[in-house]
Amino acid sequence: MIQFLRKPILKTSANKIIILIGCLLVRIAWAQDIDENALFSSDNTLMESSKSLEEDVGQIFEKEGVSFSGRLIARGVYSISREYLRDGGFDTNQLINTSEGDFFVDVRLKNGVKGFVNYAIENMAQDNGSFTTPYNGMTPDADPAEDTSEFQMEDTTKEFFIDANANRKVYFRIGKQVLKWGRTYFWNPTDFINIEKRNFLDMNRYREGVYGTKIQIPFGSQKNLYAFINFTSSDNLNDTGYALKYEFLINSTELSFSSWRKNDTGYAWGFDVSTNLMGFDLNSEVSLYHQYNHLFIEVDGDKADLINEKDEESVRLSFGITRTFDYEINDQISLTYEFFYNENGYDENIFDNMNAVILLIANDLYEPNTHGKYYSALFGSIYKYPTPDMTLTMSILSNLSDGSAIIVPGFTYEPVDHFTLAFNMNCFTGPEKAEYTIQGSAMAWDLSVELEF
């Protein structure tokens, strides 16, 4: 049984439920031997019908099955350098072509037991030795003398987990998984778990998960307790990380408190909230980190030194606001603005110091979109415009601390269901050497073709 991606796995079941309800209503409306007075004179008839329907629905969801689905993407990026625009150095431009495939196997057993695998492959046409999505951060140039042919095909298992439960009161997810931990759209200060963060230039990319066990204990429909034990890179029990989260609902406002701890690394506390006010969706997260060893770069003129500060505490905060507007159809225009503050970020532009850049890369300290103190992002879209098959988009990511930004106007076109063409113009603005301009690109044409099955 082939289905479309992960969400459509419920499509068949949903259709059966609709048909079942429809048949029940038709039977009630057209049966000739039913006395309407008798039918509505007691609650027993409704209770029996409800119970029967619940049993039928339960049988549908208890059906065993295996589904296979996936997504294929072919992508080409042509980067035009600042040097080319300034001096005409054509050789400084760069072409990157990649093909990606994510393949999903979803196994459903009775009693809510499930298994899921996301196996991904990626192929690159150019011999540059790195599969990092273009401009998703800073990577050192490949050595031209190095044989990089082994990098032409790369595969990974992004997710591989099994779901189980104890009498539908305690739920377990065991294995490699990506967790939803946080409420804001782009930055998630309370996400103490996921290693791979969102890619601004590929927001729909399936991320690689972490190894561990998630435990969920629901208390009715308004409260949940989550626990996660992280086994990634753990050689012994004292190397594991632990996270807890308690979320609850007050009227239409969702709130949660969370915590995280790992020996020899540190601990953290988090709080997030999501609500709707006067038509605006408001989301916010704040976390307090305590790091036993905080490594950072100290810049003094042309010099740069690696500093290790003990027991460093810092605050991270994100705030997002979303609003939709009606135009030709309901909710056709969507706007999301997000602000991020990182107390441990750099006030100065450390990317202007090549010694600092070398230290960042050599010590694996570079994490995209977190090095300044202040950031902002804007995501906008107009659905089904100017034709029903198109969507216009605009995204802007800004490092407010060093003045660099990425501006991405674009559109998607879906002439056939589950087949999408996307084009973006990535523009890198700001000082010559800053976070989003350090690679020397002025702009890039980004074209992709996507097929879902």
Secondary structure as UniProt FT lines:
FT   HELIX           7..10
FT   HELIX           11..30
FT   TURN            32..33
FT   HELIX           36..39
FT   HELIX           43..61
FT   STRAND          65..81
FT   HELIX           82..87
FT   HELIX           90..92
FT   STRAND          94..108
FT   HELIX           110..112
FT   STRAND          114..124
FT   TURN            134..135
FT   TURN            144..145
FT   HELIX           149..151
FT   STRAND          153..166
FT   TURN            167..169
FT   STRAND          170..177
FT   TURN            189..190
FT   TURN            200..201
FT   TURN            203..204
FT   STRAND          210..219
FT   TURN            220..222
FT   STRAND          223..230
FT   TURN            232..233
FT   HELIX           237..239
FT   STRAND          241..250
FT   TURN            251..252
FT   STRAND          253..262
FT   TURN            263..265
FT   STRAND          266..277
FT   TURN            278..279
FT   STRAND          280..300
FT   TURN            301..302
FT   STRAND          303..325
FT   TURN            330..331
FT   STRAND          333..342
FT   TURN            343..344
FT   HELIX           350..352
FT   HELIX           354..362
FT   TURN            363..364
FT   TURN            368..369
FT   STRAND          374..382
FT   TURN            383..384
FT   TURN            388..389
FT   STRAND          390..399
FT   TURN            400..403
FT   STRAND          404..416
FT   TURN            417..418
FT   STRAND          419..429
FT   TURN            435..439
FT   STRAND          441..452
//
